[in-house]
Amino acid sequence: MSWAIYAMRGPGGVRRLEDIPDGYEPPSLGTADDVVGVVREVVPGVDASKRSWLLLRSDEYDVEMTIGKGVEVRDITFYLNDGPR
């Protein structure tokens, strides 16, 4: 089984998806280089050879992150992949 988790900065005070205003555009999380830098601080071994698709893998976990292909990152999708562990 796998899970996809979409993360963005939402408008203040919103607690449910249906309360996000139509047309809302999340603020920038920084450039792709900024985001990769922050991920590297937490997980130094992240595979960032493809900037838009980061890979975090070990015997304990398998996580992929997409940050898009633009200069500014506005959202991140985490794919948590389950396997034999």
C-alpha positions in Angstrom: 0.0 0.0 0.0 1.1 3.5 -0.7 0.0 6.9 0.4 0.1 10.3 -1.2 0.2 13.4 1.0 -0.2 16.8 -0.5 1.3 19.7 1.5 1.0 23.5 1.1 0.6 26.6 3.1 -3.1 27.2 3.4 -4.9 30.5 4.1 -5.0 31.4 7.8 -7.8 29.9 9.8 -8.8 27.3 7.3 -9.3 23.9 8.9 -11.0 21.9 6.1 -10.2 21.5 2.4 -13.7 22.7 1.4 -13.0 26.1 3.2 -10.1 27.0 0.9 -11.3 29.8 -1.3 -11.7 29.0 -5.1 -8.6 30.2 -6.9 -6.4 30.2 -3.8 -2.7 30.1 -4.8 -0.4 29.0 -1.9 2.5 31.2 -1.1 6.0 30.2 -2.2 8.0 27.8 0.0 11.2 29.1 -1.6 13.1 28.2 -4.7 13.7 24.5 -5.6 17.3 25.0 -4.4 16.0 26.3 -1.0 13.6 23.4 -0.6 16.3 20.8 -1.5 18.6 22.5 1.0 16.1 22.2 3.8 15.5 18.6 3.0 19.2 17.9 2.9 19.5 19.4 6.4 17.0 16.9 7.7 18.0 13.9 5.4 21.6 14.5 4.2 21.5 11.4 2.0 18.5 12.5 -0.1 18.9 11.7 -3.8 18.3 15.1 -5.5 19.8 14.2 -8.9 16.4 15.0 -10.4 15.5 18.3 -8.8 11.7 17.9 -9.2 11.6 14.4 -7.8 13.5 13.8 -4.5 14.1 10.2 -3.2 14.5 9.3 0.4 15.2 5.6 0.7 16.6 3.2 3.2 15.8 -0.3 4.6 13.4 1.5 7.0 11.5 3.8 4.6 10.8 4.7 1.0 9.6 8.3 0.4 9.5 10.2 -2.8 8.8 14.0 -2.9 7.7 16.0 -5.9 8.3 19.8 -5.7 7.4 20.7 -9.3 9.6 21.9 -12.2 9.1 25.7 -11.6 11.6 28.0 -10.0 9.3 28.7 -7.0 7.9 25.8 -5.0 4.4 26.3 -3.8 3.5 22.7 -2.7 5.0 19.3 -2.1 3.6 15.9 -2.6 5.0 13.1 -0.5 4.6 9.5 -1.7 5.0 7.0 1.1 5.6 3.7 -0.4 5.1 0.5 1.5 6.9 -2.7 0.7 8.1 -5.7 2.7 8.9 -3.6 5.8 
